[in-house]
Amino acid sequence: MKTQKTISVFLLVLGVVVLGVGIYGWLMGDLNLESLRHISSIVYEARTESRSFEIPITGTVDLFGEGRGTVPIAFLSTVMNNAIIIMIVGIAFIFNGIMLRVQSWEAMKDLFCVQPALFFFMLFVYFPIVDLVRISLTDMRMLVADPQPFIGLRNYRWLFLQSGWTRFSESLLITARYTFWELFITLVGGLLLALLFNRMNKTFNALRAVVFMPKYIAVATSAVVFIWILHGNYGILNYALSLIGLKGPNWLVQADTALYGVLILTAWRVVGYAMMIYLSAMQGIPKDYYEAAEIDGADGVQRLRFITLPMLAPTSLFLFVTTFIASMKVFQSVDVMTGGGPGTATNVMVQWIYNLSFRDFRAARSAAVSVIFFVILLVSTALTMAWSNRSVSYDS
């Protein structure tokens, strides 16, 4: 017990020191604190010189004046670059030190097994969200070197009160239209195919595999193929339509059909996945329900309405939530097939965020749009789950 307390004190002290170093680097680098700006400017100048002449960073800097805190510039540069990792490591030390004082060593063994996953989530999931908010409060541009000055809520003012609002509302409407049709294709198309292929024999097994196979093909690869399929003059789809006397549009070039061209690829990819999810759920419905309904005189439509659909409600909810989130974040197919065009006809939200960063080089504005879009997705998902808890029965 005494050894455990000694280790806990050591971890607490070490954690406070490491956390302090990380916070110092974060204030000096990412936050660009005004009182530390004279030190960070020395580090930035050393970095520029190092990149220009392709030499290591050399020299020292006096942190407190009068030679009381001389530190190598290379060390400060490393601390600034890795401030968040250092802070997380410091928090981990402090957390372990506290836990060693309140629980037994045996319980700590289980906690140690979980901590690598917690570290991973903090570093790659939660920190990027926090840093995204920080970037949205700066004037960060992709082609401008460090540092990025803080400008407060100016990017949000541009988004809600200036020219950004028109583009944001337009992009959000396009994304909503795409999401509606993907949800319709996934839920309705998947259910109909599941009802059609709900036969357990070799022929239907092969057909199910064929329908499901597109889910495993890379989106970018599929998009390139569909650019050819949907070509106005040489595409196979318009050729097939001409055989029955119909003239197909130039799908990806005309503004009124470009989004539907992307949806054709989406339907080809997602409907087989939804079919398999529904099929697995259908196989779990007790046959007694259908036998009892048939004895009572229920026909096929009534059995579908009063047994199959209610029992598939949890599966439909799962598909709805996952498809909603995925479709709101659609990017690859749009980027490869249309790039958001023609004009802004397919400029879905993630495509606009991408263009803001890598075409307009306005990373801070892109971050502000991303934060608002994240909040919209979070609220929408929370409302959907709250509604499902009251309306969807999970009894099987």
DRENFI-856386 format. One record per residue (C-alpha): residue in three letters; x, y, z. Coordinates in nm, 3 decimals, decimal comma, m for minus. Each point is the difference from the previous one (the first is absolute). Last residue first. Example, Ala and Ser with C-alpha at 12.3 -4.5 7.8 and 13.67 -1.06 7.14 Angstrom:
BEGIN
PT  SER  1,367  m0,106  0,714
PT  ALA  m0,137  m0,344  0,066
This chain:
BEGIN
PT  SER  m3,909  m0,948  m3,066
PT  ASP  m0,066  0,302  0,219
PT  TYR  0,205  0,305  m0,105
PT  SER  m0,301  0,227  m0,046
PT  VAL  0,060  0,332  m0,173
PT  SER  m0,203  0,310  0,087
PT  ARG  0,121  0,137  0,334
PT  ASN  0,367  m0,097  m0,019
PT  SER  m0,009  0,073  m0,373
PT  TRP  m0,093  0,365  0,056
PT  ALA  0,297  0,054  0,232
PT  MET  0,229  m0,177  m0,249
PT  THR  m0,118  0,223  m0,284
PT  LEU  0,033  0,315  0,211
PT  ALA  0,357  m0,097  0,096
PT  THR  0,091  m0,074  m0,363
PT  SER  m0,133  0,335  m0,118
PT  VAL  0,173  0,189  0,282
PT  LEU  0,338  m0,162  m0,070
PT  LEU  m0,028  0,038  m0,377
PT  ILE  m0,088  0,370  0,031
PT  VAL  0,279  0,055  0,257
PT  PHE  0,255  m0,162  m0,234
PT  PHE  m0,121  0,222  m0,286
PT  ILE  0,050  0,307  0,218
PT  VAL  0,354  m0,109  0,089
PT  SER  0,081  m0,094  m0,360
PT  VAL  m0,116  0,340  m0,128
PT  ALA  0,231  0,171  0,249
PT  ALA  0,289  m0,231  m0,095
PT  SER  m0,043  0,080  m0,371
PT  ARG  0,006  0,368  0,086
PT  ALA  0,328  m0,056  0,184
PT  ALA  0,147  m0,208  m0,283
PT  ARG  m0,056  0,268  m0,263
PT  PHE  0,224  m0,138  m0,278
PT  ASP  m0,268  0,070  m0,266
PT  ARG  0,062  m0,333  m0,174
PT  PHE  0,135  m0,216  0,280
PT  SER  m0,176  0,128  0,312
PT  LEU  m0,322  0,157  m0,134
PT  ASN  m0,024  m0,272  m0,263
PT  TYR  0,009  m0,273  0,265
PT  ILE  m0,269  0,170  0,208
PT  TRP  m0,210  0,041  m0,315
PT  GLN  0,042  m0,369  m0,083
PT  VAL  m0,093  m0,088  0,359
PT  MET  m0,322  0,202  m0,028
PT  VAL  m0,120  m0,114  m0,341
PT  ASN  0,087  0,211  m0,305
PT  THR  m0,189  m0,218  m0,247
PT  ALA  m0,173  0,275  m0,202
PT  THR  0,252  0,270  0,101
PT  GLY  0,119  0,088  m0,350
PT  PRO  0,006  m0,337  m0,170
PT  GLY  0,130  m0,083  0,244
PT  GLY  0,107  m0,118  0,346
PT  GLY  0,308  m0,181  m0,129
PT  THR  m0,230  m0,185  m0,242
PT  MET  0,083  m0,372  m0,010
PT  VAL  0,312  m0,029  0,217
PT  ASP  m0,098  0,253  0,267
PT  VAL  m0,364  m0,105  0,009
PT  SER  0,082  m0,370  0,040
PT  GLN  0,261  0,070  0,268
PT  PHE  m0,196  0,254  0,206
PT  VAL  m0,317  m0,111  0,175
PT  LYS  m0,008  0,117  0,364
PT  MET  m0,378  0,052  0,017
PT  SER  m0,035  m0,338  m0,172
PT  ALA  0,210  m0,180  0,262
PT  ILE  m0,184  0,156  0,296
PT  PHE  m0,343  m0,069  m0,145
PT  THR  0,098  m0,350  m0,113
PT  THR  0,115  m0,095  0,350
PT  VAL  m0,308  0,148  0,167
PT  PHE  m0,254  m0,137  m0,247
PT  LEU  0,162  m0,342  m0,027
PT  PHE  m0,007  m0,042  0,378
PT  LEU  m0,357  0,130  0,019
PT  SER  m0,110  m0,239  m0,274
PT  THR  0,158  m0,287  0,191
PT  PRO  m0,179  0,104  0,319
PT  ALA  m0,331  0,025  m0,195
PT  LEU  0,034  m0,340  m0,171
PT  MET  m0,245  m0,167  0,240
PT  PRO  m0,255  0,273  m0,072
PT  LEU  0,047  m0,047  m0,379
PT  THR  m0,021  m0,380  0,000
PT  ILE  m0,297  m0,054  0,231
PT  PHE  m0,289  0,247  m0,056
PT  ARG  0,074  0,133  m0,348
PT  LEU  0,172  m0,301  m0,155
PT  ARG  m0,248  m0,245  0,150
PT  GLN  m0,284  0,221  m0,123
PT  VAL  0,144  0,012  m0,351
PT  GLY  0,043  m0,379  m0,008
PT  ASP  m0,354  m0,080  0,114
PT  ALA  m0,116  m0,030  0,360
PT  GLY  m0,264  m0,276  0,055
PT  ASP  0,047  m0,068  0,371
PT  ILE  0,190  m0,319  m0,084
PT  GLU  0,233  0,208  m0,219
PT  ALA  0,063  0,241  0,287
PT  ALA  0,088  m0,289  0,235
PT  GLU  0,238  m0,149  m0,257
PT  TYR  0,162  0,337  m0,067
PT  TYR  0,063  0,068  0,368
PT  ASP  0,122  m0,354  0,063
PT  LYS  0,270  0,049  m0,263
PT  PRO  0,201  0,206  0,250
PT  ILE  0,169  0,303  m0,164
PT  GLY  0,378  m0,056  m0,001
PT  GLN  0,022  m0,087  m0,370
PT  MET  m0,163  0,334  m0,077
PT  ALA  0,277  0,183  0,185
PT  SER  0,271  m0,170  m0,206
PT  LEU  m0,191  0,082  m0,317
PT  TYR  m0,038  0,364  0,098
PT  ILE  0,374  0,038  0,051
PT  MET  0,071  m0,183  m0,327
PT  MET  m0,240  0,220  m0,197
PT  ALA  0,146  0,317  0,152
PT  TYR  0,345  m0,105  m0,125
PT  GLY  m0,137  m0,078  m0,345
PT  VAL  m0,168  0,341  m0,025
PT  VAL  0,314  0,193  0,088
PT  ARG  0,233  m0,020  m0,301
PT  TRP  m0,231  0,006  m0,304
PT  ALA  m0,219  0,259  0,167
PT  THR  0,297  0,228  0,066
PT  LEU  0,118  m0,026  m0,361
PT  ILE  m0,345  0,101  m0,121
PT  LEU  m0,003  0,272  0,267
PT  VAL  0,304  0,166  m0,160
PT  GLY  m0,192  0,026  m0,328
PT  TYR  m0,300  0,131  0,193
PT  LEU  0,217  0,284  0,131
PT  ALA  0,114  0,086  m0,353
PT  THR  m0,351  0,001  m0,150
PT  ASP  m0,119  0,361  0,039
PT  ALA  0,346  0,153  m0,034
PT  GLN  0,078  m0,171  m0,331
PT  VAL  0,355  m0,133  m0,032
PT  LEU  m0,021  m0,319  0,207
PT  TRP  m0,305  m0,150  m0,166
PT  ASN  0,023  0,121  m0,359
PT  PRO  m0,364  m0,087  m0,044
PT  GLY  m0,141  m0,324  m0,141
PT  LYS  m0,205  m0,009  m0,318
PT  LEU  m0,266  m0,269  0,017
PT  GLY  m0,107  m0,225  m0,288
PT  ILE  0,040  m0,338  0,167
PT  LEU  0,348  m0,061  m0,142
PT  SER  0,087  0,363  0,074
PT  LEU  m0,033  m0,069  0,374
PT  ALA  0,262  m0,276  m0,023
PT  TYR  0,237  0,238  m0,181
PT  ASN  m0,066  0,265  0,266
PT  LEU  0,104  m0,248  0,267
PT  ILE  0,301  m0,127  m0,197
PT  GLY  0,157  0,345  m0,009
PT  TYR  0,152  0,132  m0,322
PT  ASN  m0,187  0,326  m0,057
PT  GLY  m0,130  0,107  0,341
PT  HIS  0,247  m0,194  0,210
PT  LEU  m0,181  m0,179  0,283
PT  ILE  0,170  m0,339  m0,043
PT  TRP  0,339  0,166  m0,056
PT  ILE  m0,022  0,210  0,316
PT  PHE  m0,140  m0,314  0,162
PT  VAL  0,330  m0,183  m0,047
PT  VAL  0,196  0,284  0,162
PT  ALA  m0,248  0,012  0,290
PT  SER  0,031  m0,374  0,063
PT  THR  0,377  0,029  0,035
PT  ALA  m0,031  0,299  0,235
PT  VAL  m0,263  m0,178  0,210
PT  ALA  0,209  m0,313  0,044
PT  ILE  m0,186  m0,323  m0,075
PT  TYR  m0,113  m0,202  0,304
PT  LYS  m0,354  0,142  0,009
PT  PRO  m0,036  m0,085  m0,370
PT  MET  m0,010  m0,376  0,093
PT  PHE  m0,336  0,003  0,181
PT  VAL  m0,215  m0,041  m0,312
PT  VAL  0,222  m0,276  m0,141
PT  ALA  0,018  m0,179  0,336
PT  ARG  m0,378  0,011  0,035
PT  LEU  m0,035  m0,154  m0,348
PT  ALA  0,233  m0,284  0,092
PT  ASN  m0,192  m0,076  0,321
PT  PHE  m0,324  0,026  m0,196
PT  THR  0,112  m0,280  m0,232
PT  LYS  0,142  m0,213  0,282
PT  ASN  m0,316  m0,005  0,212
PT  MET  m0,134  0,188  0,304
PT  ARG  m0,256  0,240  m0,143
PT  ASN  m0,043  0,352  0,136
PT  PHE  0,132  0,150  m0,323
PT  LEU  m0,314  0,195  m0,095
PT  LEU  m0,085  0,111  0,353
PT  ALA  0,361  0,110  0,049
PT  LEU  m0,005  0,179  m0,335
PT  LEU  m0,309  0,194  0,104
PT  LEU  0,150  0,086  0,339
PT  GLY  0,330  0,120  m0,148
PT  GLY  m0,177  0,213  m0,260
PT  VAL  m0,228  0,161  0,258
PT  LEU  0,256  0,063  0,274
PT  THR  0,315  0,060  m0,204
PT  ILE  m0,156  0,171  m0,301
PT  PHE  m0,213  0,229  0,217
PT  LEU  0,292  0,082  0,231
PT  GLU  0,218  0,073  m0,304
PT  TRP  m0,273  0,220  m0,143
PT  PHE  m0,046  0,203  0,318
PT  THR  0,375  0,033  0,055
PT  TYR  0,059  0,140  m0,348
PT  ARG  m0,275  0,256  0,048
PT  ALA  0,132  0,092  0,345
PT  THR  0,353  0,043  m0,140
PT  ILE  m0,131  0,230  m0,273
PT  LEU  m0,189  0,202  0,263
PT  LEU  0,310  0,022  0,222
PT  SER  0,207  0,121  m0,294
PT  GLU  m0,250  0,275  m0,081
PT  SER  m0,030  0,102  0,365
PT  PHE  0,379  0,017  0,036
PT  ARG  0,053  0,187  m0,327
PT  THR  m0,254  0,266  0,090
PT  TRP  0,127  0,019  0,360
PT  GLY  0,364  0,045  m0,102
PT  SER  m0,065  0,335  m0,164
PT  GLN  m0,054  0,180  0,332
PT  LEU  m0,194  m0,045  0,323
PT  PHE  0,014  m0,371  0,079
PT  LEU  0,326  m0,127  m0,153
PT  TRP  0,192  0,328  m0,007
PT  ARG  m0,095  0,064  0,363
PT  TYR  0,110  m0,355  0,079
PT  ASN  0,339  0,073  m0,157
PT  ARG  0,027  0,326  0,198
PT  LEU  m0,073  m0,170  0,331
PT  GLY  0,342  0,065  0,155
PT  ILE  0,277  0,112  m0,236
PT  PHE  0,294  m0,197  0,137
PT  PRO  0,317  0,031  m0,206
PT  GLN  0,146  m0,305  m0,175
PT  PRO  0,373  m0,043  0,060
PT  ASP  0,133  m0,167  m0,205
PT  ALA  0,021  m0,013  m0,379
PT  VAL  m0,270  0,120  m0,240
PT  LEU  m0,100  m0,218  m0,296
PT  MET  m0,274  m0,196  0,178
PT  ARG  m0,152  0,301  0,172
PT  MET  m0,070  0,029  0,373
PT  ASP  m0,178  0,320  0,104
PT  THR  m0,082  m0,136  0,345
PT  LEU  m0,318  m0,080  0,195
PT  SER  m0,093  m0,290  m0,231
PT  ILE  0,344  m0,150  0,070
PT  ARG  m0,080  m0,021  0,371
PT  VAL  m0,335  m0,169  m0,065
PT  LEU  0,174  m0,255  m0,222
PT  ASP  0,254  m0,053  0,278
PT  VAL  m0,275  m0,115  0,236
PT  ILE  m0,141  m0,240  m0,259
PT  PRO  0,348  m0,123  m0,093
PT  PHE  0,069  m0,063  0,373
PT  TYR  m0,304  m0,223  0,048
PT  VAL  0,054  m0,256  m0,274
PT  PHE  0,370  m0,064  m0,079
PT  LEU  0,181  0,088  0,322
PT  MET  m0,273  m0,057  0,259
PT  PHE  m0,122  m0,312  m0,178
PT  PHE  0,350  m0,154  m0,023
PT  PHE  0,078  0,082  0,362
PT  LEU  m0,325  m0,165  0,110
PT  ALA  0,088  m0,309  m0,207
PT  PRO  0,347  m0,016  0,157
PT  GLN  m0,161  0,050  0,344
PT  VAL  m0,226  m0,304  0,004
PT  CYS  0,264  m0,258  0,092
PT  PHE  0,140  0,228  0,272
PT  LEU  m0,346  0,016  0,158
PT  ASP  m0,014  m0,379  0,036
PT  LYS  0,335  m0,002  0,180
PT  MET  m0,112  0,292  0,216
PT  ALA  m0,269  m0,215  0,163
PT  GLU  0,267  m0,241  0,124
PT  TRP  0,209  0,291  0,132
PT  SER  m0,285  0,111  0,222
PT  GLN  m0,202  0,319  m0,028
PT  VAL  m0,002  0,363  0,116
PT  ARG  0,369  0,097  0,010
PT  LEU  0,102  m0,184  m0,315
PT  MET  m0,292  0,169  m0,179
PT  ILE  0,140  0,345  0,075
PT  GLY  0,347  m0,085  m0,132
PT  ASN  m0,149  m0,167  m0,305
PT  PHE  m0,202  0,312  m0,083
PT  ILE  0,301  0,227  0,055
PT  PHE  0,219  m0,212  m0,229
PT  ALA  m0,272  m0,016  m0,268
PT  ILE  m0,052  0,378  0,019
PT  GLY  0,373  0,049  m0,056
PT  VAL  m0,005  m0,236  m0,300
PT  ILE  m0,297  0,192  m0,141
PT  MET  0,183  0,330  0,046
PT  ILE  0,315  m0,133  m0,171
PT  ILE  m0,207  m0,126  m0,293
PT  ILE  m0,167  0,342  m0,027
PT  ALA  0,328  0,190  0,015
PT  ASN  0,169  m0,207  m0,271
PT  ASN  0,100  0,273  m0,246
PT  MET  0,050  0,264  0,272
PT  VAL  0,205  m0,238  0,216
PT  THR  0,217  m0,095  m0,298
PT  SER  0,060  0,366  m0,084
PT  LEU  0,086  0,071  0,363
PT  PHE  0,255  m0,284  m0,004
PT  ALA  0,156  0,124  m0,326
PT  ILE  0,024  0,351  0,149
PT  PRO  0,219  m0,134  0,279
PT  VAL  m0,100  0,139  0,343
PT  THR  0,164  0,272  0,211
PT  GLY  m0,215  0,070  0,303
PT  ARG  0,165  0,236  0,249
PT  GLY  0,240  0,164  m0,247
PT  GLU  m0,102  0,354  0,088
PT  GLY  m0,339  m0,047  m0,165
PT  PHE  m0,282  m0,244  0,076
PT  LEU  m0,010  m0,227  m0,306
PT  ASP  0,351  0,059  m0,136
PT  VAL  0,024  m0,161  m0,345
PT  THR  0,261  m0,236  m0,135
PT  GLY  0,164  m0,069  m0,334
PT  THR  m0,035  m0,266  m0,267
PT  ILE  m0,273  m0,138  m0,224
PT  PRO  0,147  m0,259  m0,235
PT  ILE  0,106  0,107  m0,351
PT  GLU  m0,188  0,003  m0,330
PT  PHE  0,100  0,362  m0,075
PT  SER  m0,351  0,132  m0,052
PT  ARG  m0,175  m0,254  0,224
PT  SER  0,235  0,067  0,294
PT  GLU  m0,019  0,376  m0,051
PT  THR  m0,380  m0,014  0,004
PT  ARG  0,001  m0,220  0,310
PT  ALA  0,238  0,235  0,180
PT  GLU  m0,222  0,297  m0,088
PT  TYR  m0,305  m0,188  0,130
PT  VAL  0,181  m0,083  0,327
PT  ILE  0,107  0,362  0,051
PT  SER  m0,358  0,113  m0,072
PT  SER  m0,124  m0,250  0,261
PT  ILE  0,213  0,169  0,266
PT  HIS  m0,122  0,354  m0,077
PT  ARG  m0,357  m0,133  m0,025
PT  LEU  m0,004  m0,132  0,355
PT  SER  m0,195  0,294  0,150
PT  GLU  m0,225  0,011  m0,309
PT  LEU  m0,108  m0,363  0,021
PT  ASN  0,033  m0,170  m0,339
PT  LEU  m0,277  m0,251  0,085
PT  ASP  0,150  m0,276  m0,215
PT  GLY  0,365  0,073  0,077
PT  MET  0,082  0,185  0,322
PT  LEU  m0,314  m0,094  0,189
PT  TRP  0,028  m0,359  m0,123
PT  GLY  0,370  m0,023  0,088
PT  TYR  m0,066  0,132  0,350
PT  ILE  m0,298  m0,235  0,039
PT  GLY  0,221  m0,296  m0,098
PT  VAL  0,275  0,099  0,243
PT  GLY  m0,255  0,043  0,280
PT  LEU  m0,155  m0,339  m0,078
PT  VAL  0,343  m0,163  0,016
PT  VAL  0,075  0,163  0,337
PT  VAL  m0,344  m0,076  0,146
PT  GLY  0,021  m0,360  m0,123
PT  LEU  0,344  m0,054  0,148
PT  VAL  m0,118  0,125  0,340
PT  LEU  m0,315  m0,213  m0,012
PT  LEU  0,187  m0,304  m0,130
PT  PHE  0,261  0,023  0,279
PT  VAL  m0,273  0,041  0,264
PT  SER  m0,182  m0,305  m0,138
PT  ILE  0,321  m0,205  m0,004
PT  THR  0,061  0,083  0,367
PT  LYS  m0,360  m0,087  0,086
PT  GLN  0,035  m0,340  m0,171
PT  THR  0,328  m0,069  0,178
PT  LYS  m0,165  0,073  0,335
PT  MET  m0,285  m0,240  m0,084
